[in-house]
Amino acid sequence: MRKFLLFSFLVILSVGLTFQNSTAQQKTDAADFQYGGVITCKPCHLTPKSGAQFKIWSTSAHAKAYETLKTPAAKEAGKKLGIDDPATSDKCLKCHVTAHGVDAKLKGPKLTLEEGVSCEACHGPGSAYKGQKLMKDIYDGKVDGAKYGLIEPTEEVCVKCHNKESPTFKGFNYKEMAAKIAHPVPKAQ
């Protein structure tokens, strides 16, 4: 009888923990999602097997977006708009860095201005979807990534910054620009 009770207790405990873990992973409130910074994304998106997204991003204009605000050209453009220092102006930072203007509690300690427009600016804060198993399930279509804060970088997402509000705007062709920064995960052989 004692063995049966012990076994029953362990089964109930196991089922309870499994249920608790599965519901804990199912976050849907945007307030739960935090920005971790490019350093959080890099380890899983570094190799050619994963698509080498980090390398593609690090050589892009997005990676240098914050640095451009410190250039003489940016300072000149800023002056025309009454901005003394583009590198500290909310008008400029909202499109030149990831998560500018969001609640400070949603910014992890590894997120920096210097990373410019990084992964989470286009794909959403990664705290809930960053795990390898979950990312695989999302990629395989078993799980809806949006429930975990993953954003599909559509034209609508891009034109929040690539628009006439920018003093250097010269038009924006979404299909052409998306192809320039494409970084898909290779299909398994």
N, C-alpha and C positions, 0 to 999 in steps of 0.2 A: 504494500500500500504506500509506503514512504517513497519507494522508487517511482511509483505511478504519480504521486503528488509532485515530486521533484521534476519528473519529466514534463508534467502538465504545466508547471510553473515556468520551466525553461521555454516551452513552446509558446506560451502566452507572452512571455518577455520578448522572445524573438520576433513574434508577429507585431507586437507593440513597437519595438524599435524599428522594424522595417517600415511600418506605417508612418512613424514619426519622421524617419529620414526621407521618405518619398514626399511627404507633404512639406517638409522643410525646404526641399529643393524646388518646389513649385511656387516660385515667387511671381506675383503679378502686379504688385504695387510699385510704381515707378520710384517712389521714395526709398525703396529697398536697394536700388541699383547705384553702385558707386563707381567712380572713375579710378582706375588703378594706374594709368599711365602706360606709355609704350613699353617700359621695362617689364611690365606684367605680361604683355602680349608676346614680346620678343622670343622667349624660349621655345614656344610651340610653332612659331611662324618664321623660323630662321633657315631651315634646310630646303634644298630643292624638292625633297619628297613632299613637304607640306606646301610648296608653292613659293618659298622664299619671299614671302610678303614683306618681311622686315627690310630686306635689302632693297626691294622695289620702293618701299615707302621712304627709306633713309636717303635715297638719291633723288627724291621728288621735290617739287616746289612746296608741297605741303609740309615736309619736314623742315624746310627753311623759312616757313611763313613768319615766324616770330622774328627771326634775324633780319628779314627784309624791312621790318619796322624801324630798324636802327640805321638804315642806309641814308645817305644824303638825299636820294630821290624820294624816299618816304617822308623825310622831314620837310622837303620842299612841297610835296603834295599835301602834307598836314597843315602847313602854314596857310595854304590857300583856303583851307576849311576852318582856320582858327584853332588848329591843334598844335600846341607847342612841342609835345613829345609823343609821336605815334606809339612808341613802345610802352606807354603808360595810359593811353587813351582808351576808354571803354568803346568808343566808336570804332576803333581799329582792332582792339583785342578780341572783340566778339567774333571775328572771323579769322584771326591769325593765331589763335591758340585754342586748345581743346578745353571745353567746359567753362569758358569765361562767363561769368554772370550767374552760374548755378550756385545753389546753397553750399557753403563751405563744407558742411558735414558730408556732402556727396563726393568730395574730392579726397582721394587717398593721398598719403604722404609722398608717394612716388611720382605723382603727376606734376610736371613742371611746365613753366612757360616756354622754356627753351626747346621743348620737343615740337613746338608749333602745332600744326594741325595733324594730330596723330590718329591712330586706329579708331579710338572711341568717338572722335568727332563725327565720323561717318558711319560707324557701326553701332554706336550707343555704348553706354557705360557697361563695362564687362564683368563686374564683380560676380554676377550670378551665372553667366554663361562661359566663364573662362576655363572651366574644367575640361580635360581632354575627353572624357567619356561623354559628357553632355554635348560638347562640340561635335563629336562624331555622330551622335544621335540626331543633332540638328542637321548636319550635313547629309545624313542618310534619309532625312525626311520623317524620322520617327517622332520628333519633338518639334513643336512650334517655337522657334528661337525668340520670337517677340514676347513670349511669356516670361522670358529671362532677360529682357532688355535689349536683345539683338535687333538692330535696325537694318533694313535693306537700304543701301545707299542709292536711292532713286533720284531722278532729276529734281523732284521736289526738295529733297534733302540738300542737294548741291546748290540750288539757286537761292537758298537762304543766305549764302555768302557771295556766290558768283552772280552778281546783279548790278544794276545801275547805281546802287548806293555806294559802290566802290569808286574812288576817284580815278582808278586806273582801268576801269571796266571797258573792254573793247568788244563786247559780245561774248556769248557762251553757247557753244554747240555741245550739248550734253553727250551725244553718242560719240563724237570725236574725242572729247576730253576723257570720258569714261574708258575708252579703249586705250588711251595713253597711260592711264594709271591702273589698268586691269591687273589683278593679282589673284587669279583663281586657284583653288586647291586642285592639283592634278587628280584625274580619275584613277582609281586603283587599276592595276593591270590584271 
